[in-house]
Amino acid sequence: AWHVLAAIGLHPVCPGDGIYQISSPTLKQTTLRLHPDYHKGDSFTVVADNNSDAHIYIQSATLNGVALNRSWLHYDEITAGGELKMRMGASPNEMWPESTLTDPLEDDSICAYPL
């Protein structure tokens, strides 16, 4: 399961906490089909525009067409269905993410479980 999530660009930082770090995908497009008995959405698609061996850095991202200025998603955002679209480039974009929102990955209480 870890390899599949990494290939599509989602990484569960602390399994069970519901937060997924957005990372560089190896696939250009992937669609996850969501079971209607358990999730609100029908599917969640991850698209990596301009993805290649030379373009491994996320330049920007949108979630359902709206600019995403953070590098993580909540489980509920994924299971609601929709599309995460990333534009990839050859060098890091130090301006993305530009969020002033608290990054849950910087919160010491996020993964309080011993690994």
C-alpha positions in Angstrom: 0.0 0.0 0.0 2.8 2.4 0.8 4.3 2.0 -2.7 1.0 2.7 -4.4 0.4 5.8 -2.3 4.0 7.1 -3.0 3.6 6.5 -6.7 0.4 8.7 -6.8 2.0 11.4 -4.7 0.3 10.9 -1.3 2.1 9.9 1.8 0.5 9.1 5.2 3.0 10.7 7.5 1.5 9.1 10.6 -0.8 6.2 9.7 -4.2 6.6 11.3 -4.1 10.4 11.8 -5.8 11.2 8.5 -3.2 13.6 7.1 -1.5 12.9 3.8 1.6 14.7 2.7 1.6 15.7 -1.0 4.8 14.4 -2.7 6.2 14.1 -6.2 4.3 11.3 -8.0 5.9 8.9 -10.4 2.6 8.5 -12.3 1.1 11.1 -14.6 -2.5 10.4 -13.6 -4.2 8.0 -11.2 -7.9 7.6 -10.3 -8.9 6.1 -7.0 -12.4 4.6 -7.1 -14.2 5.2 -3.8 -16.8 2.8 -2.5 -20.2 4.5 -2.0 -20.9 2.6 1.2 -18.0 4.3 2.9 -17.2 7.5 1.1 -19.0 10.6 -0.1 -17.3 10.8 -3.5 -17.2 8.5 -6.4 -13.5 8.9 -7.3 -10.4 11.0 -6.5 -8.0 11.7 -9.3 -4.4 12.8 -9.0 -2.9 14.5 -12.1 0.7 15.5 -12.4 1.0 17.9 -15.4 4.5 18.0 -17.0 5.6 15.0 -15.0 8.9 13.4 -16.2 12.2 12.2 -14.9 13.5 15.7 -15.3 10.4 17.4 -13.8 10.1 16.0 -10.3 9.3 19.1 -8.3 5.8 20.4 -7.5 5.4 24.0 -8.7 1.8 24.5 -7.8 -1.3 22.5 -7.0 -5.1 22.8 -7.1 -7.8 20.8 -5.4 -11.0 20.7 -7.4 -9.9 23.7 -9.4 -9.0 25.9 -6.4 -5.4 26.8 -5.7 -4.0 24.6 -2.9 -1.4 26.6 -0.9 -0.4 23.8 1.5 1.4 20.5 1.0 -1.0 18.2 2.7 -4.6 16.9 2.5 -7.0 15.5 5.0 -8.5 12.1 4.5 -11.9 13.6 4.2 -10.8 15.8 1.3 -9.7 12.7 -0.6 -12.8 10.6 0.2 -15.1 13.5 -0.8 -13.9 12.9 -4.3 -12.5 15.3 -6.9 -9.2 16.1 -8.4 -5.7 17.0 -7.1 -3.8 18.6 -9.9 -0.1 19.3 -9.6 2.1 21.2 -12.1 5.6 19.7 -12.1 8.9 21.4 -12.9 12.7 20.9 -13.2 13.6 22.8 -10.0 12.0 23.4 -6.6 9.5 26.2 -6.3 10.5 27.7 -2.9 7.3 29.8 -3.0 5.0 26.7 -2.9 3.3 26.1 -0.6 2.7 29.7 0.4 0.2 29.0 3.1 0.0 30.8 6.4 -2.1 27.9 7.7 -0.5 25.8 10.4 1.1 22.8 8.8 0.0 19.8 10.8 3.4 18.1 10.0 5.1 20.8 12.2 2.9 20.0 15.2 4.7 17.8 17.7 1.4 16.2 18.7 0.6 15.0 15.2 2.4 11.7 15.5 2.8 11.0 19.2 3.0 7.3 18.7 6.3 5.6 19.0 7.5 4.2 15.6 
